[in-house]
Amino acid sequence: MSLRVTLLATLLLSAPAAFAQDTSELAAMTSPWSGSGGELGFASARGNSNTESANGRLRLRYTDDDWVHSMDLFGLRSRSEYTETADDGTTTRKRNTTANRYTGSAGSALQLGEHRQLTATVRYERDDFATYDRQSSFGLGYGTRLVEGDRFYMDAQIGPGVRRTHNTEDDETRTGLIGRGLFDVKYSLTPNTDLVNTLLVESGSYNTFGQNDFGVSVSMNEHLALKAGWQARYNSDVAVDKRKTDTLTTMNVVYKFK
């Protein structure tokens, strides 16, 4: 009887320590998922004219040993409603879509060492108000870290690729080789404030596409942040009535994966 009591007491005393050790090991495990998560912004105006604008973004990274997989989705839609008065005095309420753009990209990188990788990336874009309303590209590249400091780094990916586009002006679909470059910069002003900039360039024989995304992110807690962003998009070959450069300013709420 005394032996059973001794064994039972030993188990009861050792169980909390074992449980604490297991939970600490689970807490130390890092999730393979990371990234800025989701961004969402919305603006609405009501009065003589009604306007609504919404944009959203989803960025994810998944790490599997020497492989890093990433996905980036973005959407922008803006509509306006206004009253049009005819010559006879009659009024008509009209709705007009002023922006409708969707982009998506995915990539995989094989790590060759610290901050060095071979990359493969695919990107698709649909923009109803651009000369090239549909663009898709695939690129291979080599990535490395060019500059690194205590609060600053700059990464780069460079390589060849192929691009397919549809031109709304002449209803022509073209495919050609491109050179692709992607540059990422991050600077931490304070422990909770970051400056980030991403520049993408795809240059071919008939068009050079560039997109620069600059943002200021301020973390409110471990998962939520406020982000002000400015985006500039450039196409060298556009229709006569189109501008070569478009800009977009956003203010979004960001959810971060940790």
C-alpha positions in Angstrom: 0.0 0.0 0.0 2.8 2.4 0.9 4.5 1.6 -2.4 1.4 2.6 -4.4 1.0 5.8 -2.4 4.7 6.7 -3.1 4.3 6.1 -6.9 1.1 8.1 -7.0 2.7 11.0 -5.1 5.7 10.9 -7.5 3.5 11.1 -10.6 1.4 13.9 -9.1 4.5 15.9 -8.3 6.2 15.3 -11.7 3.2 16.0 -13.9 3.1 19.8 -13.4 6.8 20.1 -14.3 6.4 17.9 -17.4 3.4 19.9 -18.4 5.2 23.2 -18.0 8.1 21.9 -20.0 5.9 20.8 -22.9 4.0 24.1 -23.0 7.3 26.0 -22.9 8.5 24.0 -25.9 5.3 24.6 -27.8 5.5 28.3 -27.1 9.1 28.3 -28.4 8.1 26.7 -31.7 7.8 29.3 -34.5 5.0 29.2 -37.0 6.1 28.7 -40.7 3.6 31.4 -41.7 4.6 35.0 -41.6 4.0 38.3 -43.5 2.1 41.5 -43.1 -1.1 39.6 -43.4 -4.1 41.6 -44.5 -4.5 45.3 -45.3 -7.9 47.0 -45.7 -8.9 50.6 -46.5 -12.3 52.1 -47.3 -13.5 55.7 -48.0 -17.0 56.9 -48.6 -18.5 60.4 -49.3 -22.1 61.4 -49.4 -23.8 64.6 -50.6 -24.2 66.2 -54.0 -22.1 63.3 -55.3 -21.5 59.9 -53.7 -18.2 58.2 -53.9 -16.9 54.9 -52.6 -13.4 53.6 -52.7 -12.0 50.4 -51.3 -8.6 48.6 -51.4 -7.3 45.5 -49.8 -4.1 43.5 -49.8 -3.0 40.1 -48.5 0.6 39.1 -48.1 1.7 35.7 -46.9 5.0 33.8 -46.5 5.5 30.1 -45.8 8.9 28.7 -44.8 9.6 25.0 -45.4 13.3 24.1 -44.6 15.3 25.7 -47.4 12.2 26.8 -49.4 10.3 30.0 -48.9 6.9 30.4 -50.6 5.1 33.8 -50.9 1.8 35.2 -52.1 0.7 38.8 -52.7 -2.9 39.7 -53.6 -4.1 43.3 -54.2 -7.5 44.8 -55.2 -8.7 48.4 -55.8 -12.2 49.5 -56.7 -13.7 53.0 -56.8 -17.2 54.1 -57.9 -19.0 57.4 -58.0 -22.7 58.4 -58.2 -23.7 61.8 -59.4 -26.7 63.8 -60.8 -26.7 64.9 -64.4 -29.0 67.7 -65.5 -30.2 67.8 -69.1 -30.9 70.9 -71.2 -34.7 70.6 -70.4 -34.1 70.6 -66.7 -34.6 66.9 -66.1 -32.1 65.2 -63.8 -30.7 61.7 -64.0 -28.8 59.8 -61.4 -25.7 58.0 -62.8 -23.1 55.7 -61.5 -19.6 55.4 -62.8 -16.7 53.0 -62.0 -13.5 55.0 -61.9 -11.0 52.3 -60.8 -11.0 48.6 -61.0 -7.7 46.8 -60.6 -6.7 43.4 -59.3 -3.2 42.0 -59.1 -1.8 38.7 -57.8 1.7 37.2 -57.6 3.2 34.1 -56.1 6.8 32.9 -55.8 9.2 30.3 -54.5 12.8 30.8 -53.4 15.4 28.1 -52.7 17.8 29.3 -50.0 21.4 29.0 -50.9 22.7 30.5 -47.7 22.0 33.5 -45.5 20.2 36.1 -47.7 21.0 34.3 -51.0 18.4 32.4 -53.0 17.2 31.3 -56.4 13.7 32.6 -57.2 10.8 31.8 -59.5 7.9 34.3 -59.6 4.6 34.5 -61.5 2.5 37.7 -61.6 -1.0 38.5 -63.1 -2.7 41.9 -63.3 -6.1 43.1 -64.5 -6.6 46.9 -64.8 -9.8 48.0 -66.7 -8.6 51.6 -67.1 -5.0 51.0 -68.4 -3.7 50.6 -71.9 -2.6 47.1 -71.0 -5.7 45.8 -69.2 -4.2 42.4 -68.8 -0.5 41.6 -68.0 1.0 38.3 -66.9 4.7 37.5 -66.4 7.0 34.7 -65.2 10.5 35.3 -64.1 13.6 33.4 -62.8 16.2 35.2 -60.7 18.9 35.4 -58.2 18.3 37.2 -54.9 20.8 38.6 -52.4 21.0 41.2 -49.6 22.9 44.3 -50.9 23.0 46.3 -47.7 22.4 45.4 -44.1 22.6 47.5 -40.9 21.1 47.5 -37.4 17.9 49.1 -38.6 18.2 49.1 -42.4 18.4 46.5 -45.2 18.1 46.3 -48.9 17.3 43.1 -50.9 17.4 42.6 -54.6 16.2 40.0 -57.2 17.4 40.2 -60.8 16.8 37.8 -63.7 15.2 37.1 -67.0 11.5 36.4 -67.7 8.7 36.3 -70.2 5.6 38.6 -70.3 2.2 38.4 -72.0 0.1 41.5 -72.4 -3.2 42.6 -74.0 -3.4 46.1 -75.5 -6.8 47.7 -75.4 -5.9 50.3 -78.1 -5.4 47.8 -80.9 -6.8 44.7 -79.2 -3.5 43.0 -79.7 -2.0 40.3 -77.4 1.8 40.2 -77.4 4.4 37.9 -75.7 8.1 38.8 -75.3 11.2 38.4 -73.2 11.8 40.8 -70.3 14.4 41.6 -67.7 13.0 41.7 -64.2 14.2 43.4 -61.1 12.7 43.6 -57.6 14.2 45.7 -54.8 13.0 45.7 -51.2 14.1 48.3 -48.6 13.2 48.6 -44.9 14.2 51.1 -42.3 13.1 51.0 -38.7 12.7 54.5 -37.3 11.6 53.3 -33.9 10.7 49.9 -32.4 7.1 50.3 -33.7 7.6 52.5 -36.8 8.9 51.2 -40.1 9.6 52.7 -43.5 9.3 50.2 -46.4 9.7 50.5 -50.1 9.4 48.0 -52.9 10.3 48.6 -56.5 9.4 46.2 -59.3 10.7 46.7 -62.9 9.8 44.5 -65.9 11.4 45.8 -69.1 10.9 44.4 -72.6 11.2 45.4 -76.2 7.8 47.2 -76.4 7.1 48.4 -72.9 8.8 49.0 -69.6 6.6 48.5 -66.5 7.5 49.8 -63.1 5.7 49.9 -59.8 7.0 51.5 -56.6 5.2 51.0 -53.3 6.3 53.2 -50.4 4.7 52.9 -46.9 5.0 54.1 -43.3 3.7 51.5 -40.8 3.1 52.2 -37.1 2.3 49.2 -34.9 -0.4 49.6 -32.3 0.2 46.2 -30.8 1.6 42.8 -31.7 -0.9 42.2 -34.5 -2.4 45.5 -35.6 -0.8 48.5 -37.3 -1.8 51.6 -39.3 -0.1 52.1 -42.6 0.0 55.1 -45.0 1.0 54.1 -48.5 1.9 55.8 -51.8 2.1 53.8 -55.0 3.4 54.9 -58.4 2.9 52.8 -61.6 4.6 53.5 -64.9 4.2 52.2 -68.4 6.5 53.5 -71.1 4.2 52.6 -74.1 0.6 53.9 -73.6 -2.3 55.2 -75.7 -2.3 58.9 -76.7 -5.2 59.7 -74.2 -3.5 57.8 -71.3 -0.9 59.0 -68.8 2.3 57.0 -68.4 2.3 57.3 -64.6 -0.6 56.6 -62.2 -0.4 57.2 -58.4 -2.4 55.9 -55.5 -2.5 57.0 -51.9 -3.9 54.8 -49.2 -4.5 54.7 -45.4 -5.1 51.1 -44.2 -5.4 49.0 -41.2 -2.9 46.1 -41.2 -3.2 42.7 -39.5 0.2 41.0 -38.9 0.9 37.3 -38.6 3.3 36.5 -35.7 
